Amino acid sequence: MERDDTPIGRLLRRREVLALIGAGLLVPGLRAGAEELPGCVARPQQMEGPFFVETGLNRSDIRSDPVTGATSAGVPLQVTFRVARLATGGCTPLPAAHVELWQCDAAGVYSGVRDEDSKAAGQKFLRGYQVTDGSGAASFTTIYPGWYPGRAVHLHFTIRTARPPGRREEFSSQLYFDDALTDKVHAVASYARRGPRQVRNAADGLYRQGGSQLLLVVTEKGPGLAAAFDIGLQAG
């Protein structure tokens, strides 16, 4: 995996994070460790896409490839899913749900598939799953995704839950980012060498199918970025 030749290729320097806040692109003051119950928010499902791979990787930091040990270059991003079960009379946190996250790297390449870069077909970077805790939360450390032709910038996720008697439910969708923020992040070295992206949110066919309800609100956290995503799943 190619490494960045500048420090900001792998993370956002403090002054750049502050510049994004000043431009109104980030929400300042993310409280580390703040505990909140998952919101009762129903979200639209979207297609899983052609790039899902069953890796069996139970891990919170998905940036590295377990075969080569190389870490994907890019701006660090923490994504926390807060999963709830929607039911009559309200909702409750949903523990023991399997949350799978996967994405392309800063150059638009997915691991585990023969896409633009066949050399990544045997790798497993930027893939993994977590199991929600007692409060319904599952957190991942990843990077801000790059772009590839035909799509806006996005992440993929699937949530699986076990329901008696032995029945499994599955919810798949995608997460999106504010275009102005993506413009700023993609100016960082590890993204900029790919060139300008071709598709913004409004031109993406999938985004137009409920993507505004799947838009992450990104905040500052340490040397990188963070976002929390509340989702309520219908009771089976």
C-alpha positions in Angstrom: 0.0 0.0 0.0 1.4 3.3 -1.0 2.1 5.7 1.9 1.6 9.4 1.8 4.6 11.7 1.5 3.1 14.4 3.7 1.7 14.1 7.3 -1.7 15.4 6.3 -2.2 12.6 3.9 -3.1 10.4 6.8 -4.8 12.8 9.2 -6.2 16.3 9.3 -3.9 18.7 11.1 -5.5 20.8 14.0 -5.4 24.0 12.0 -7.2 22.4 9.1 -9.9 21.0 11.3 -10.4 24.5 12.8 -10.5 25.9 9.2 -13.3 23.5 8.4 -15.2 24.5 11.5 -14.8 28.2 10.6 -16.2 27.4 7.2 -19.3 25.9 8.8 -18.4 22.4 7.4 -17.9 20.7 10.8 -19.7 20.7 14.1 -17.3 21.6 16.9 -17.3 20.2 20.3 -17.8 16.4 20.0 -17.9 15.2 23.6 -15.7 12.1 23.8 -17.4 9.4 25.8 -20.8 11.2 25.8 -23.5 8.6 26.3 -26.8 8.9 24.4 -29.5 6.4 23.8 -30.0 5.5 20.1 -32.6 7.6 18.4 -35.8 6.2 17.0 -34.9 7.1 13.4 -36.2 4.9 10.6 -33.8 5.1 7.6 -34.3 4.1 4.0 -32.7 0.9 2.8 -30.4 1.0 -0.3 -28.7 -1.7 -2.3 -25.9 -3.6 -0.7 -23.9 -3.1 -3.9 -21.5 -5.3 -5.8 -18.5 -5.0 -3.5 -19.6 -6.8 -0.3 -17.2 -9.5 0.9 -17.8 -11.8 3.9 -14.5 -11.4 5.6 -15.4 -12.6 9.1 -13.2 -9.7 10.5 -14.5 -8.7 13.9 -12.6 -5.5 14.5 -13.2 -1.8 15.3 -10.2 -0.4 13.3 -10.7 -1.5 9.7 -8.0 0.5 8.1 -5.3 -2.2 7.8 -5.0 -5.2 5.6 -4.6 -8.4 7.8 -2.5 -10.0 5.1 0.1 -7.3 4.3 -0.2 -5.3 7.5 -0.4 -2.1 5.4 -2.7 0.7 6.6 -4.9 2.6 4.2 -3.8 6.3 3.9 -6.5 8.9 4.4 -8.1 11.3 6.9 -9.1 9.3 10.0 -12.8 8.9 10.5 -14.7 7.4 13.4 -18.2 6.2 12.7 -20.5 5.1 15.6 -23.7 3.3 14.8 -26.4 3.6 17.5 -29.0 0.9 16.7 -32.4 0.7 18.3 -35.5 -1.5 17.8 -38.6 0.4 16.8 -41.8 -0.9 18.4 -45.2 0.2 19.6 -44.8 2.8 22.3 -41.2 3.7 21.5 -37.8 2.1 21.0 -35.1 0.4 22.9 -31.4 0.0 22.3 -30.6 -3.1 20.3 -27.6 -5.1 21.6 -25.9 -8.0 19.9 -26.6 -6.7 16.4 -24.0 -7.5 13.8 -22.9 -4.2 12.0 -20.7 -4.7 8.9 -18.9 -1.7 7.3 -17.0 -1.5 4.1 -15.8 1.1 1.6 -13.2 2.1 -1.0 -9.9 3.6 -0.1 -8.6 7.1 -1.0 -7.9 6.0 -4.5 -11.4 4.6 -5.1 -10.3 0.9 -4.7 -12.2 -1.8 -2.9 -10.3 -4.7 -1.4 -11.4 -8.3 -2.0 -12.8 -7.7 -5.5 -11.4 -7.4 -9.0 -12.3 -3.7 -9.5 -9.8 -1.0 -10.7 -6.9 -2.6 -9.0 -6.7 -6.4 -9.3 -3.8 -6.5 -6.8 -6.3 -5.7 -4.1 -8.4 -8.8 -4.8 -6.7 -10.8 -2.1 -6.7 -8.1 0.5 -9.2 -7.1 3.2 -8.5 -3.4 4.0 -11.4 -1.2 5.0 -13.7 -4.1 5.9 -14.9 -5.4 9.1 -17.8 -5.8 11.6 -18.7 -5.1 15.2 -21.4 -6.3 17.5 -23.5 -3.7 19.2 -23.0 -3.4 23.0 -25.7 -3.1 25.6 -26.6 0.5 24.6 -26.9 -0.5 20.9 -23.6 1.1 19.9 -20.9 -0.1 17.6 -17.9 2.0 16.6 -15.4 1.8 13.7 -12.2 3.6 13.0 -11.7 4.0 9.2 -10.8 6.8 6.8 -12.8 9.3 4.8 -13.7 7.4 1.6 -12.4 8.3 -1.9 -14.4 8.2 -5.1 -14.8 6.0 -8.1 -16.7 6.6 -11.4 -20.4 6.8 -11.4 -21.0 7.3 -7.6 -21.0 10.0 -5.0 -18.7 9.5 -2.0 -20.2 6.9 0.3 -19.8 4.1 2.9 -21.7 0.7 2.8 -23.2 -1.0 5.9 -25.3 -4.0 6.8 -27.0 -4.7 10.1 -28.0 -8.2 10.9 -30.1 -9.3 13.8 -31.2 -12.7 15.0 -34.9 -13.2 15.7 -36.5 -16.3 17.0 -37.1 -19.0 15.9 -33.7 -18.9 14.2 -34.7 -16.2 11.8 -32.2 -13.5 10.7 -33.1 -10.0 9.7 -30.8 -7.9 7.5 -30.8 -4.2 6.7 -28.4 -2.8 4.1 -27.9 0.8 3.1 -25.3 3.5 2.4 -24.0 6.6 4.2 -23.1 9.9 2.5 -21.2 13.1 3.2 -21.7 16.8 2.6 -20.3 17.8 -0.8 -18.5 20.9 0.5 -16.8 18.8 3.2 -15.7 16.2 0.7 -14.2 18.9 -1.5 -12.0 20.0 1.4 -11.0 16.5 2.5 -10.3 15.4 -1.1 -7.8 18.3 -1.4 -5.5 16.3 1.1 -2.6 14.6 -0.7 -3.8 11.0 -0.5 -7.0 11.9 -2.3 -5.9 14.8 -4.5 -3.6 12.6 -6.6 -6.7 10.8 -7.8 -8.0 14.0 -9.4 -11.4 15.7 -9.1 -14.4 13.4 -8.4 -16.9 13.1 -11.1 -20.2 12.7 -9.3 -21.7 14.9 -6.5 -24.6 13.9 -4.3 -27.4 15.4 -6.4 -26.2 13.5 -9.5 -26.0 10.1 -7.8 -29.1 8.0 -8.6 -29.0 6.1 -5.2 -28.5 9.3 -3.2 -31.7 10.7 -4.8 -33.5 7.7 -3.3 -33.4 8.9 0.3 -29.8 9.8 0.6 -30.5 13.0 2.5 -31.7 10.8 5.3 -28.4 8.9 5.2 -26.2 12.0 5.3 -23.6 11.9 8.1 -23.1 14.9 10.4 -19.4 15.0 10.7 -17.6 16.5 13.7 -14.1 17.2 14.9 -12.4 14.5 17.0 -8.7 14.7 17.9 -6.6 14.7 14.7 -9.5 13.5 12.5 -13.2 13.4 12.1 -16.1 11.6 13.6 -19.8 10.9 13.0 -22.6 9.1 14.9 -25.5 7.5 13.0 -28.8 6.7 14.8 -31.0 4.0 13.2 -34.2 2.3 14.3 -35.0 -1.1 12.9 -38.7 -2.2 12.8 -39.6 -4.9 15.3 -40.1 -8.2 13.6 
